[in-house]
Amino acid sequence: MKFEHLIQSGDFRGEKHVPVIEAPETVKAGETFTVQVSVGKEIAHPNTTEHHIRWIKLYFKPAEGKFPYEVFNVEFNVHGESVAGPNQGPAYAEPVASAAVRIDRPGTLVAASYCNIHGLWESFREIGLEA
């Protein structure tokens, strides 16, 4: 089985597991811009001990390149766990991550997220360079 058969995708407006990439459509080569990736933008994803987003990863694949480059890997490690029982803890992490990024060529931002119950999810966003 290939890894690609394990990953699901969809429209984030109707599926709460799809990572949403927020970034400009075009940027200036070499200038810093912000990329934010979240899960549950339109439909909230549960954030409980039993059901949560474990991590989000972001990659950049240059248009003319063969390989992607990992931009960030963020783990969410607190979901209300407690010695008092599930969802009794004092802290919860929301599945949102951002980074300041610079690119020198156009390409595709690729986000992946992992739900502890519903598995791997992906989304893509093309990003170009300003003329």
TORLUM-794058 format. One record per atom (N, C-alpha, C, O, CB): residue in one letter; y, x, z. Coordinates in steps of 0.05 Angstrom, whole numbers, plus 5000, padded with zeros to 4 digits. Atoms other than C-alpha are relative to their C-alpha. Glycine has a CB too. Example, Ala and Ser with C-alpha at 12.3 -4.5 7.8 and 13.67 -1.06 7.14 Angstrom:
// residues 2
A497650185000;A491052465156;A502450185000;A502450395013;A500149805025;S497649844999;S497952735143;S502249855014;S504449955018;S500950094971;
// end
This chain:
// residues 131
M497650175000;M500050005000;M502550185000;M502650375015;M500049815024;K497549855001;K506950264983;K501949895020;K501949655027;K501249984972;F498050074980;F512650255033;F501749774990;F502549605006;F501750255007;E498250205011;E516849824987;E498849715003;E500449525004;E500450054970;H501250264996;H511849244997;H500349905029;H499749675035;H497150014993;L499750084972;L513449235072;L502849915006;L503349795027;L499350235017;I497250064995;I520949125064;I500849744988;I500149684965;I501850234989;Q499150265009;Q524148445058;Q503050014995;Q504450185006;Q499349775020;S497250025005;S530948255031;S500749714996;S499049544995;S500950174975;G499150285004;G535147635021;G503049995002;G504450205003;G498749815020;D497250054997;D542047335025;D500749975029;D499649795043;D501049754983;F499350014972;F545247455093;F501249735009;F501249675032;F501950235007;R498950264993;R548546775090;R497949805008;R498549605021;R501749894976;G502250194993;G541746435096;G497750135015;G495849995022;G499049884975;E502249864987;E537446965129;E501250195021;E502650385014;E498350164980;K498849854978;K539247255198;K499150295003;K500450445018;K499549865025;H501049734997;H535247895190;H501250214980;H500850454984;H497050004997;V499049825021;V538748195129;V502450165010;V504350045020;V500849844975;P497749844992;P543348775145;P502449954981;P502049944957;P499350305001;V497550055016;V550548655121;V501650265000;V502350365021;V501749765012;I498549755004;I554249255093;I502949924994;I503449784975;I498950184978;E497250055005;E561849215099;E501350274994;E501450455011;E501449865024;A498749755010;A565449755059;A501749934976;A501349724964;A497950224993;P498450055024;P570749795005;P498350014975;P496250144974;P502350214998;E501449995026;E568549674933;E500450274986;E498650374973;E500949784982;T499449735011;T571950324912;T501550165021;T502950055038;T501749974974;V498749824981;V574450924950;V501050244984;V500150294961;V498150095023;K499149755012;K578151574933;K498050225007;K497150255030;K502950075010;A501949784995;A573552174925;A501050185022;A503350275022;A499650164974;G499349814978;G573452594988;G501649885023;G502150025043;G501450224989;E498550124979;E577452105030;E498249835018;E496449705009;E502349824989;T501650144980;T574651795094;T500449704998;T502749614996;T500650115028;F499950294998;F573051055096;F497949915020;F496150075028;F499549864972;T501950104979;T569250615146;T497949824987;T498549654971;T501649855021;V502350185007;V562450305134;V499049885026;V498450025045;V497850164984;Q501250134978;Q559949785182;Q497549854991;Q497649724969;Q502049805014;V502550145006;V552849505182;V499449835024;V499349935047;V497750194992;S500750184978;S550948895224;S497749824991;S497249794967;S502549835008;V502150205005;V545248405230;V500849755014;V501549755038;V497250105009;G499350254988;G546647675242;G502949924996;G504049785013;G499450015029;K497150065004;K553647625212;K500549704996;K502449605009;K500950154975;E499650295004;E553046895188;E498349835018;E499249635028;E499549944970;I501850154983;I547046665227;I499250205022;I497950415017;I497449894984;A500549814978;A546446995295;A497150065004;A495449895003;A501149895027;H502749924994;H540247395308;H499650015030;H501350105045;H499350284987;P500549994971;P537047315377;P500250295010;P499450484995;P497349875007;N499949734988;N538247905422;N498849975028;N500249985048;N502950115001;T501450054975;T532947795475;T497950225004;T497350374985;T498849725001;T502249814995;T527548215507;T497749954981;T496550144971;T499049965030;E502350075017;E522447845464;E500650034970;E498850084955;E499149725006;H499350015029;H526247835397;H502750144996;H504850035005;H500149704990;H497549855003;H531448355377;H499950194976;H497750244965;H500650165026;I499849795020;I533848855325;I499750265014;I501350325033;I502749984983;R500649744987;R531049535345;R501850224989;R502850385005;R497150084996;W498349785011;W535049975296;W501249914973;W500249734960;W498350254996;I498850035026;I539550005235;I500350294989;I501150475003;I502849865001;K499649745014;K539650585184;K501749954975;K501549734963;K497350134992;L498350015025;L544650715128;L499550254984;L499550474994;L503049965007;Y500449785019;Y543451145067;Y502149984978;Y503249764973;Y497150004988;F498449995024;F547651355008;F498450134977;F497450354981;F502750155004;K501449895023;K544351444940;K502150044977;K503049844966;K497749814991;P498149965022;P548951774888;P498949884974;P496549884970;P500550314997;A500850135025;A548851424821;A498450194982;A496550104969;A502449904985;E501349815017;E546652054785;E497950175015;E496950365003;E502050184987;G501949844985;G542052314840;G497349875003;G497149634999;G501250055028;K502850114996;K534652234853;K499549915028;K498049725033;K498050214992;F500750054972;F534652234929;F502349875015;F504749935010;F499250265013;P498050114982;P538351824982;P500650205022;P499050385028;P499149735012;Y499149844978;Y542152155039;Y500449825024;Y501749625022;Y502650174994;E499750174976;E541651875110;E502850045011;E503650275017;E497950075021;V497349994989;V548651705135;V499949965030;V501150125045;V501749784987;F500450034972;F546651435203;F497549855007;F496349714990;F502449855012;N502350134989;N540951195246;N500849925029;N501250095046;N497450195000;V499150104974;V542850755306;V497849845012;V496749655000;V502649844997;E502050154985;E537850505358;E501449835020;E503349915033;E498050195013;F499050194980;F539149905402;F497849985021;F495749865016;F500749724988;N502149974980;N535450025467;N500149825024;N498549845042;N500050285009;V499850174977;V537749495515;V500349714990;V502149644976;V502550085018;H500250285010;H535948755505;H499549825024;H498049625022;H497849974979;G500350174977;G536348455574;G497550055017;G496849895034;G500049724992;E502449944983;E530148795602;E500850065028;E503050165034;E498550244988;S499449964972;S529848825677;S497449995016;S495549865008;S502049795010;V502250024981;V525048925735;V499849715010;V497749635020;V500250205023;A500050284991;A527048205752;A498649824979;A498049594985;A502849905004;G501350155021;G523847975686;G501550014974;G503750124972;G499749715009;P498750005026;P525447865613;P502749865000;P503049655014;P498249864979;N497350125003;N532747715596;N501549975027;N503249805029;N499849744986;Q498750014974;Q534847835668;Q501850245005;Q503250265025;Q498049985023;G498549754997;G538148515657;G503049964996;G503849754986;G499050204980;P497150035001;P545548645660;P501350094973;P503750074970;P501250165021;A498949895025;A546348945589;A498449924976;A495949914976;A500350305002;Y501250065026;Y545048755517;Y501550154979;Y503950184980;Y500049684994;A498749865022;A546449155454;A500049824975;A497949714968;A498550274993;E499850165024;E548948775393;E499550184976;E500250414976;E502949874997;P500849845023;P546249015325;P502350044980;P502449924959;P497749874986;V497649935017;V552749305296;V500350305002;V500350425024;V502649845010;A499549715000;A553950025275;A502050074979;A502149934958;A497350164995;S498049915020;S559550385238;S500350305000;S499650435020;S502749865005;A499649725003;A561251065213;A502350054981;A502949894963;A497550154990;A498049905018;A566951435180;A498550184979;A497150364987;A502350165014;V501649885021;V564251675113;V501950114978;V504049994973;V498049804988;R498649895024;R566652105054;R497950044978;R495750134984;R501550275006;I501849955023;I563452114985;I501650134978;I504050094976;I498649734990;D498649875022;D565052514923;D499149904973;D499850014952;D499750305001;R500950125024;R561452084872;R499249715005;R498649655028;R497650164988;P500850284996;P559751354861;P497049985007;P495550175001;P500749834976;G502850044994;G553151074885;G499549745014;G501049545011;G499050225017;T500850244987;T549650564927;T499650055030;T498350245038;T497449894988;L500550004972;L549850445002;L497549825004;L497449604994;L502449905017;V502550144995;V542950225026;V499649985030;V499650185044;V497550144987;A500450054971;A541949915095;A497249905005;A496149744989;A502149815011;A502650104991;A535349805131;A500349925029;A501750065045;A497850214995;S500150074972;S534149445196;S497149925008;S495549854990;S502049765006;Y502750074991;Y528049305239;Y500149805023;Y501349855044;Y498550265009;C500350214980;C526648665277;C497250045013;C495250074999;C500349714988;N502649954986;N521148755330;N497949784994;N495649824999;N500450025029;I501950215006;I517948095307;I499749964969;I497549934960;I500949735012;H500050065028;H519848015233;H500250244981;H500550214957;H502349824994;G500349765016;G519448735209;G502550114987;G504750084998;G498249944979;L497949855014;L523649125159;L501549834981;L500449674967;L498750244986;W498250145018;W529648865121;W501950204987;W502450414998;W501649785015;E498349825014;E534249175070;E502349854985;E502149614981;E498550174980;S497950105018;S540749075031;S501350234987;S501050464995;S502149835017;F498749795017;F544849454980;F502949924995;F503649694996;F498550044974;R497250055008;R552149534962;R500950234983;R500950464992;R501949965025;E498949795018;E554949914903;E502750085010;E504249925020;E500149904970;I497449904992;I560950354917;I500950194978;I499550384970;I500050145028;G498949845022;G565350654863;G502350185009;G503250165032;G500949834978;L497749834994;L570851174860;L502449894985;L502249804962;L499450294991;E497550095013;E578050994845;E500750204978;E500250444980;E502349985021;A499249825023;A580751264779;A502450175007;A503350324990;A500649824975;
// end
